[in-house]
Amino acid sequence: MQKWIALAVTSSGIASTLLDGGRSAHSALKLPLNLNLTETPTCNIGKNSGMGKVLKTCKIIIWDECTMAHKKSLEALDKTLRDFRGNDQPMGVLLFFLLVTSVKLCWLSRVQRPQMS
């Protein structure tokens, strides 16, 4: 049996409460608070820190509600993963799964609504 690491983050603190031990992307990845002021943002994580080791060894990152995140958040993670993994491929050749909120909206639209009289 192989033991792989998966990292799950969300774009909002509310959504993170739905995950067991869940954290927002800003908290888990130490993203800058004001991304607009930074030209090329990076995650404020050291390579040898606990989270740095997780980012080096994890096989997949799942980001729920990714459409709610600033595009520079994804760019910061991309730059950090390329640096930590020593690979210039996008996201350091890591499987990256972005969950989109519209999927939930499509499911909700199928729920039958009570008829109005």
JOWO-V339828 format. One record per backbone hydrogen bond with DSSP energy under -1.0 kcal/mol. NH is the residue of the N-H (numbers start at 1). CO is the residue of the C=O. Records with the same first field share a line. If there is no record, write none. Layout:
# JOWO-V339828
NH=CO / CO
This chain:
# JOWO-V339828
7=60
9=62
10=23
11=64
16=12
18=15
19=16
22=19
25=10
28=24
29=25
44=30
45=43
49=46
53=49
54=50
55=51
56=52
57=53
58=54
59=5
60=5
61=95
62=7
63=97
64=9
66=99
68=65
69=66
73=70
75=71
76=72
77=73
78=74
79=75
80=76
81=77
82=78
83=79
84=80
85=81
87=82
92=89
93=90
95=59
97=61
99=63
103=100
105=101
106=102
107=103
108=104
109=105
110=107
111=108
